[in-house]
């Protein structure tokens, strides 16, 4: 998700909270990857915390794509609404 502009925030204030969520996910993924790196360690693959950490990482990537799609949808809706001739 790209940082919203001040104009976007004035029209769609929910983007501020969604951006904060995106930044928090970046930090969480970085820490989880640090403590649970992917690799060829067969013991780690059987560790429940390792499996859950990688599930969280995968879910964060999916959520990040959804946040970007939401922001793009808002942009498209604003552009479409702004170009419509009201008469």
Secondary structure, DSSP 8 states (H G I E B T S, - for coil): -----HHHHHH-THHHHHHHHHHHHHHHHHHHHHHS--SS-HHHHT-HHHHHHHHHHHHHHHHHHHHHHHHHHHHHHHHHHHH----
